[in-house]
Amino acid sequence: MKLYQELATWWPLLSPHTEYEEEAHLFLKIIQQYHPAVKEALEFGSGGGSNAFYLKKHFSMTLTDLSPDMLEVSRELNPECPHMQGDMRTIEVGRRFDLVFIHDAITYFTDKDDLLAIMKNAKKHLKPDGLLFIMPDEYTETFEPRTDHGGVDKDGRGIRYLEWTYDSDPEDHMLETEYAYVMRDRDGKVTHEHDSMKGGLFSMPEWEELLREAGFQAHFERVVFSDDPRSFFGIAATQPH
Ligand SMILES: C[S@@+](CC[C@H](N)C(=O)[O-])C[C@H]1O[C@@H](n2cnc3c(N)ncnc32)[C@H](O)[C@@H]1O
C-alpha cells in the first residue's frame, strides 16, 4: 500500500498514536491474563508503533515491519525500542521472547499457507511458555461492510481519509478496502491519493485449526471498544506442554 511506503510520513496524522491508548490497554489485560510475567515482547508488523507506545511501559518491545518507511515513523515515537526490517513470515530476530504480538498487520494475508508460516515463525521466536497474541480485524462470523473516516491537522499539515471495506465475493477468503486520502501540505498545496487493499477473511474455526497445526491452542477473547458497538475478538494462543 502507498500508505506504508511513499505516504508513510502522513501516518501520524491519519492514525495518531493517541487513538490507540484504549485498545492497547484492552490487549494488555488479555495478555496479562494468559501470561502475567511478560518481560520481553516482539511485534510483527509494528507499523507506526502506536500500540508499542503504550505496551512498552509494561515490558520491552522489539519492533519489526516490512516497510523501512513505517519503521522510520515508529523510531520517532519509540526511539528506545530496537527496530528491525523484515517480513513476518520469514524474519529471524535471533532470540526468543515471552510474547509475540501481531495487531492488524495480519489482515494483509489472504492465504492460509502465509498465516501458517507466520504462526510457525512466531513459535520459533517464543520461549516454551511464551504467548502469541493476534488481533485480526475481521472474522467471517463478525464481518459487516463498513466505512470509516478520520485524520487530523498537525504542524501545518493535514490529512483526511475515507475508508470503505466490503466483501465482493462471499465465497473467497478475501475482503476489499478502498481508501481515499486528501492531504494539505505546509505550503497549502492539496493533493489526493487512492489506495486499495485485499485482506484475509477466515472463520474462528479456521484460525483455531491453523494455530493448532502451528503448535498453539487458541483462546478467543472479546474486546469491547467504547466507540464501536461491533464484536471484536483477540486470540491468545498458548503453547500446550
Ligand atoms: C496498520 S500497521 C500496524 C499498526 C501497529 N500494529 C500499531 O500498533 O501501530 C500495518 C503494518 O503491517 C506491515 N506489514 C504488512 N505486511 C507485512 C509483512 N509481510 N511483514 C511485516 N510487516 C508487514 C505494514 O508495513 C504496516 O506497517
The ligand as a MOL file (V3000), in Angstrom:
LIG
                    3D

  0  0  0     0  0            999 V3000
M  V30 BEGIN CTAB
M  V30 COUNTS 27 29 0 0 0
M  V30 BEGIN ATOM
M  V30 1 C -1.7070 -0.7950 10.4590 0
M  V30 2 S 0.0070 -1.0490 10.5150 0 CHG=1
M  V30 3 C 0.2550 -1.8340 12.0830 0
M  V30 4 C -0.0740 -0.9460 13.2430 0
M  V30 5 C 0.6780 -1.3020 14.5050 0
M  V30 6 N 0.3360 -2.6430 14.9540 0
M  V30 7 C 0.4800 -0.2830 15.5880 0
M  V30 8 O 0.0560 -0.6370 16.7000 0
M  V30 9 O 0.7690 0.9030 15.3110 0 CHG=-1
M  V30 10 C 0.2410 -2.4280 9.4280 0
M  V30 11 C 1.7060 -2.6990 9.1500 0
M  V30 12 O 1.8330 -4.0370 8.6590 0
M  V30 13 C 3.0190 -4.0480 7.8990 0
M  V30 14 N 3.1110 -5.2820 7.1020 0
M  V30 15 C 2.3720 -5.6430 6.0200 0
M  V30 16 N 2.7910 -6.8300 5.5520 0
M  V30 17 C 3.8290 -7.2320 6.3450 0
M  V30 18 C 4.6820 -8.3720 6.3540 0
M  V30 19 N 4.5680 -9.3300 5.4240 0
M  V30 20 N 5.6350 -8.4590 7.3110 0
M  V30 21 C 5.7750 -7.4710 8.2350 0
M  V30 22 N 5.0000 -6.3710 8.2660 0
M  V30 23 C 4.0320 -6.2460 7.3410 0
M  V30 24 C 2.9080 -2.7890 7.0540 0
M  V30 25 O 4.1590 -2.3920 6.5200 0
M  V30 26 C 2.3450 -1.8120 8.0950 0
M  V30 27 O 3.3580 -1.0250 8.6610 0
M  V30 END ATOM
M  V30 BEGIN BOND
M  V30 1 1 1 2
M  V30 2 1 2 3
M  V30 3 1 2 10
M  V30 4 1 3 4
M  V30 5 1 4 5
M  V30 6 1 5 6
M  V30 7 1 5 7
M  V30 8 2 7 8
M  V30 9 1 7 9
M  V30 10 1 10 11
M  V30 11 1 11 12
M  V30 12 1 11 26
M  V30 13 1 12 13
M  V30 14 1 13 14
M  V30 15 1 13 24
M  V30 16 1 14 15
M  V30 17 1 14 23
M  V30 18 2 15 16
M  V30 19 1 16 17
M  V30 20 1 17 18
M  V30 21 2 17 23
M  V30 22 1 18 19
M  V30 23 2 18 20
M  V30 24 1 20 21
M  V30 25 2 21 22
M  V30 26 1 22 23
M  V30 27 1 24 25
M  V30 28 1 24 26
M  V30 29 1 26 27
M  V30 END BOND
M  V30 END CTAB
M  END
